[in-house]
């Protein structure tokens, strides 16, 4: 944009209209007269705090002059990081993302700003300003000339984390884009990156990728455990800090690989993996954080042993498993999913169990997904839709149609929200299979759900309906 006036000329016009002298203007703005005089003469470049004060005096909204400030104080003068950094942080506070983007584009012609912008991005990330952080990470990554640099890889790691959300297709694209950079990270950062990448692929049910990444995570965790246990092999000093105790990455690898076996129906192999983290007496550190994770993994091992027994048809474990999930709210959803899946596979009668947990389950399904233990929001979203499907299947096949259609509609809504096309189609198939038993009101709710515009591939939907 070409500006016909400067900020200084706007201020001069205000002084003339209001009949003020420099001292009076300074008092209104909270600036001393000498500072105002220097600014008016052009011998001093405006700082962002001074601009904000002047903007308030002129009765204009915050950020009114920010685009013009970029032109006058970044483009037309020699950039000064001590002036630019506060400006970027003020833009982040006011959510002026376009100004951040414009400023960064000007700065990155000079690559000496790249590390400074990276540090600012890290501060934005830590202080809960994800959109501003993403702009800086993207810009720093684009300016990085060395494709194997650790800073480039770390920018891609942060962008992967920031791009995780409700839309599963976007989560997949973020994972694909980030994966080639994992090996370029610091060795400790690789552990957390692989853990998060595996969680994303797990939420997408890309089990081959989960297995591949979990195996790599286990190998790298074993190396780090050996380094930690042998003083002569300790790695170089670093300020990097893991998000979990070191042992947890190896046990998490086993947990993931057990989940892969379950997904393939290899429940005896899954049981072997569960036994690997059922006994963690080998873990030497016993600080508070380590003890917390030891107890968590031992609890998950117990739960997964129950699941493996159920999935090979042992109905006798259902009461004990039900007691277990009743004591652990984080396991409620996955527990009901596992029990219902086993019931559908082996024709168990679990009416009493479902009635017992129904109020808490309905409350849980209505909540927004949040991280819980090892379960990310994306994993919980996927488990929620699968739980709805298994419950709907159980009730419909047992001729409890009202309950069955309730879960079809709830699951379809959730699947549409997270853009999980495969799950949407599974609910459509199930509904069409039992459509004749749906009341007029249920059919209307179903049609309204289908008209919301969430369903992306109408041809696939129509093929499902026509094949009924």
N, C-alpha and C positions, 0 to 999 in steps of 0.2 A: 504494500500500500504506500502511496506517495502522500506525505503530509504537507499541507500548505502552511501550517503554523508549527511552531515549536512549543514545548512545554513552557519554556521561559516566556515566550510571547503571550501565551494564554495567561500566565501569571501577571505579566505586565498589564494586560487588559483588565484583569480583576482588580489590581491595585488602583488603576485609574478610575474604574467604575465606582469602587467603594471609597475612594478618596483617602487611601491609607498611605502611611509612610512605611519604611522598611522595619522600623522598630515595632510598629503596631501589627504589621503582618507577622513578624517573628513571635510576638506574644500570642497571637491567635494559633500559630502553628506549633508553639513550644520550641522554637529555635531562637538562638541569639542573633542579634542584628548583624554581627560580622559574618555569620554563616549565610544569612539571607543575602547580604550584599555580594558575597563571593559567588553565590549561585546566580544572582541576577546579572552579574558581569560576565558570567561564563568562565570564570577562572577556576571553578570547582565543579566537578561532575556530581550530579545528584546521586545520593545513596538511596536505596529503596525505602528505608524508614523515613527519610526526608520527603520523598515523593508521596508516601502514604499520608503524612501529616498535611502536606500542601493540598492533596486531593480532598481531604476532609474539610479543610478551610474553604475550598471552592464549592463545597456542597455536592460533590460528585461521588458516585458509587466506588467502592474499593476496586482497585484494578483498572480503573477507567483509562489511565494513561500507559498501561503496561506494554502494549504493542508499540506505542510511540517511544517508550523508554528503550526498548530493544533496538530500535533504529538509531536513536541518539547516543546511547551509552554502550552499545556493543558493536553495531555496524560502523558508525561514523567516528568512533574513538578507539583507541587501543584497548582491547578487553583486559579487565583486571579481575582476577579470580576473587579477591577480597570484596569486590562489589557485586560480582555475578552470583557467587554462592548464596548470599542472603536473598537475592532476587529469585533464584530458583526455589528456595525453600518457602518464600512468601507465595510464589505461584502455586506450589503444592498445597499450602494451607487453604488458598482460595479456590483450588481445583481449576486453575487456569492452565490446563494441560497444553493447549495450543501454543501458549507463550513459552512453556518449557521446551516444546518441540522446536519452535523457531530459534530459540537461543542456542540450543544444542547443535543445530545444523550449522549455525555460524561458527561455533567454537571448534568443531571437529576438523575444520580446515587445518588447524594446528594440533598435531597429535599429542603435544605435551599436556593437553587438557584431558586426555583419555583416562589416566589414572585418577585424576581429581573427580571426574564425572562418575567413575566407578565407585569411589568412596561415597559420593553423595547418594548414588543409587542404593548402596548398602544401608545408609542412614534412613532413606525413605522406606526401604523394605522393613527395617527393624521397627520403625515408628508407625507402621500400618498405613502407608500411602502407596498401595500397589500399582495404581495407574501411573503415577509419577515415576516410580521405580522402573516400571517396564519400559517407559520411553527412554530412560537413560541406559538401561541394559541393552536395549535394541540398538541404540546409537553407538555405544562403545563396541558392541560385537561387530557391527557393520564397519567400524573404522579399524578393527584389528587386522593387521596385515599378515601376521604369523598365524596360520591356520591351526597350528598345534600349541598355541599359547594357552596357559592355564587360565588366564583371565577371560579369554574368549569362551572356554569351556564352562567356566563358572557363571558367566553371563547367561549362557544357554541353559544351565541348571536352574538359575533363578527364574528365567522366563518359563521354563517347563513347570515349575512350582506355581507361578503366578497364573498360568493358563488353565490350571485344573479347576473345573467347575461342574455345573449340572449337565452340560451338553457332552454326552459320551463320544460323539463323533469328533468334537474339538479336542477332547482329552486324548483320543487316539492319535490325532495329527500332531499334538504337542509331544507325545511320547516318541513317535517316529522321528520327529525333527531333533529331539534331544539325544536319543540313544547313541549316535556315533561319537558324541563328545564325552561320554562317561570315562573312557580310558585316559583322557587328557587331564582329568581332575587330579588334585592331590589324593594320595592313597586313602586317607581317612574320609575325605569327601565322597570318594567312590562308594564307600559302604552305605552312606545315607542315600546317595543318588540311586544306587541299585535297589535299595529297599523301597524307595518311593516309586521307582519305575515299575518294579514288580507289583506293587499295590495297584497301580493304574491298569496294568495288563490284567490283573486279577479281576478288577471291577468290570473290565471289558470281556471277561471270560476267554481271553486269548491264552489258553493253557500251555501251548507249546512255548510261547514267549515267557510265561511265568516260570516254567521249568528251566529254560535256558538261563534266565537272569538269576533265579534262585541258586542254581548250581554255581554260577560265577560268584555270587555273593558269598556262598559257603566257602569257596576256595580262598577268596580274598580275606575273609574273616579268620580262617585258620592260619593264614600267613601272619596276620597282625597279632593273633593270640600267641603264636610262637615267638614273635619279636618281643612281645610284652613279657613273656615268661623267661626269656634268656637275656640277661644283661648285656652280654657281648654282641647281641644282634639288634639292640634297640635302634629304632629309626632316628633320624636327625631331629633335633629339637624343633617344635612347631607350635604355633598358637592355635592350631585347629583343635576343635573339640567336637566329639561325637555327640549325637542327640540321644544315644542309648548307651548303656554299658557294653563293652566290647563283646562279651559272651553272647549278648542278645542277637547279634547279627548272624552268628552261626546257628543258634537255635531257631531264629526266624526263618532261615534258609530251610531247615528241616520241616518247619511248620508249613511253609509254602509248598514244598515238594510233596508233603503228605496230602495237601489240598489238591494238587495236580493228580495224584493217584486216585483220590476220591472221584474227581471229575471224570476219570477214565474207567471207573468201576473196579479199580484194582484196590479193594478195601483192605486186603491182607497186607499189601505193601504199605498202604497208608498207616496201618496199625504199627508197622515197624518204625516208621518215621516218628509217630507219636511217642513211642517208648524211648526214643533218643533224647527227647527233652522232658520226659516225665521225671527223670532223676537228674538233678543238677547239682549233686553233691560235689562234683569236680570243680565247680566255680569257687575260686579261692577268695576273691574280694567279697567282703560282707558289709560294705557301707550301706547306708539307708536306701540309696537309689538302686543299687544292685539287688538288695533284698526285695525291693518292690517288684522288680522285673522277674526275679526268680519265682516269686509267688504267682505272678501273672502267668508265666509259661507253664508252671506246674498245674495251674487251674485249667489252662487251655489244653494241656495234654490229657487231663482227666476227661474234659468234655469231648475231645476228639477220639479218645478210646471208646467212650460211650457211642459216639457216632459210627465208628467203624463196626462195632458189634451190631448196632441197629441195621446197618447197610448190608450185613451178611445174613440178616433175617432173624436175629435174636431178639424177640419181642420182650423178653424178661427184663431188659435193661431200661425200658421206657419209664417205669415209676421212679427209678433212681436218677435217671437223667432229668426227669421233670422236677424232682427235688433240687437238683443241682442248679438248673436255670432259674428256679424260683428265688434262690439265694443270690443270684448275680444278674442284676438288671441288664448289664451289657451283653449278656448271653441269651436274653429272652428271645429276641427276633430270630437269631440264627438257630437257637434251640427248637423253636416251633417249626421253623423251616425244615430242619433235619428230621424231626419226628414225623411231620406230615409227609415228607418225601418217602420215608421208609414205609409209612402206612399205605401210600399209593402204590408202592412197588410190591409189597407183600400182603396187601389187603388186611392190614391191622385195623381194629376198631379203636379210634382214639377220641370218640365223642366226649368222654368224660374229661380228658386232658384239655381239649380245646375249649370246653365250657369253663373249665377252671381258670384258664388264662385269657379268656375273651375280653374282659374289660381292659386289662392292661395292654393287650395286643392292639385293640382298636385305638387306644390312646397313643401307643407307640407309632402306629401307622400314620396318625394324623400330625405327628411332629415333624419339624424340619430336621433333616439329617445333619448330625454333627459328629466329629471324631469321637471315638470311644475305644480306648485301649489301642489295639492294633488295627481297628476298623476305621478306615478313612470315610468321609462323607460319600465318596463315590462307591466304595464297597457296600456301605449301608444302603445306598439307593438301589444298587443291583440286587442285594439280598432282600430288600423290601418288595421289589417287583416279583422276584422268584417266589417269595413266601406267599404273596397274594395269589400267584398262579397255582402253587401246590394246594393251598387252602380251597381255592375255587374248584380245582379238579376233584379234590376229596369230597366236597359237599355235593357237587353236581352228580358225580358217579354214585353217590349214596342217596340221591334223589331228595336232597335238602336244597331245593332250588333257590329259595330266597337268600339263604346264606351264601350259596355258591355265586350267584350273580352279584351280590354285594362286593365280593372280592374280585370278580372280573372287572367291575367298574372302577374300583379303587386302584387295582393294579394297572389298568389301561391308562388311567389318568397319570399315574406316576411314571409309567414307561414313556408316555408322550412328553412329559415334562423334561425327562433326561435324554430325550431323543434316541431311545433304544429301539431301533426298528425291528430287530429280531424278536424282542419281547412283545412289542405291539402286535406283530403278526401272530404270535402264540396266543394272545388273549382273543384276537379276532377269530382265530380258528376254533378256540374253545367255545366262544359265544355262539358262533354259527352252528356248531355241533349240537348245542342244546337250545337253540333259539325257540323251538316250538314250546318250550316249558317256561319261557320268559313272559311275565305279565306285560300288559300294554305300557304301564308306567316304566318298567325296566327297559323295554325296547326304545321308548322315547329318550330315556337317559343315555342309552347306548348311542343312539343316532346323534344326540346333541354332542356327545364326546367326540364322535367321529367328524363332526362339522367344525370343530374348534380351529382347525387349520394346523394341528400339530403333525398329523400323519403326512409323511413326505412322499411316499410312493403309492399313489392311488391305484396304479396298475396291479401291483402285488396284492393290495387289499381286495380289489375286484376279483382277482383270480381265486383268492381264498373263498370269497363269498359265493362265486359261481360254481366252485367245486363242491359245495356243501351237499 
